[in-house]
Amino acid sequence: MRHLSGVILVAFLAVTPAAPLIAPVAAFGIDTLPQSRQVVLTIKGMMCASCGQEVEKVLKKVVGVGAVQVEVVHDRATVTYDERKVTPRQMVEAIRKAGYDASLPTEAKPAAR
């Protein structure tokens, strides 16, 4: 009987389009297409590679953050994130709590006089 049910299952899969098989996955809350965005954050106060590793570690702990690439020499971090779970503002706040000065690309610092 096991052999026969396997044949029926294989035949069913061979004639059934893949889309209906994906629908139950979404019903269980498993996201197949995350809403990924990328932002470049400006970070001041990183003096060495260890600082860059610390910033990377802090960012990766933030829920919704995916890939992080920190460039200490250029004072920036490029972050790929799920926009449904985290905002760039939340990432900036996490970096500031770690002791570094961070800002969004659209934030302008007042000019020194």
N, C-alpha and C positions, 0 to 999 in steps of 0.2 A: 504494500500500500504506500509506503514511503516513496518508492521510486515513482509511482504514478503521480503523487501529489507534486513532486519535483518537476515532472514533465509538464503538468498543468501550469505551474507557476512560471516556468520558462516560457511556455507558449503565451501566457498572459502578458508577461513583460515584453515579449517580442512584438505584440500587436498594440500595446498601450503606449500612448505618447508620454514623454517624461514629465510634462508639466503637472499632471495630477499627482505624481509622486512627490513633487516639491511642496505642494499645498499643505499636506499634513505637517511638514517640518515647520512652516511658518506658524501653524496653529499651536505648536508647543513652545513658541517664543524664541525659537532659534532663528537668528537673523542671518540670512544668506547674503544680503547686500548692504553692508554698513554704509552710512553716510559719511564718508571720509573727506576731510578737508586738510589743508596744510597751512601753517602760519609760521612766519619767521619772527621770533621774539628777540628783542635787543636786551642783552644782559651785561650789566656793568659789575665789576668787582671780582671777576674771575682772574686769578693771577697765574694759574698753572694748570697742568693737565688734571691734577687731583680735583681742582675746583670744577672743571668741566665734567668730570665723572660724578661729582656730587650733584650738580644740576641735573644731569641725565637721570640719576637715580631718583631724585625728587620728582621729576616729571613723569617717569615711568610708574610711579606709585599712584598717580592721579587716574581715577577711573575714567576710561574713555580715551586715554592717550595710547597711541600705538608706537610708531617709530619716532626716535629722537636722535638728532645729530647735532652735537654741540661743537661749535668752532670757537675756541678760547681766543685765538688770535684776532678774530673778527667780531668778538663780543656778541655772538648770536647763537640761537638754537632754532633749528628747523624741526617742527613738530607736526606729525601726522596724527589726526585725532578724529573721533566720532562726534560730530556736532550735536548729536542727540543726547550725549552723555556729559559733555564738558564744553566749556567756553574758553576762549583764549584768556579772558579776564581771570578765570579760576586758575589757569596755569601760571599767570603772572603772580597771583597772590601766593601760590605754593612756593614759587621761587623766592619771593620776598620774605616769606616766613623762614626760609632756609638761610637768610642773611645776605642775599644778593639783590641788587637793584635791577628790576626787570620792567620792560614796557612793551606795549604793542607797537607795531609799525606805524600806526596812524597817530600815536600819541607824540606830541611835540614837547620837548623840554623848553622852558623859558630861556631865552638867551641871557647869558651872563653879561652884566654891565661893568 
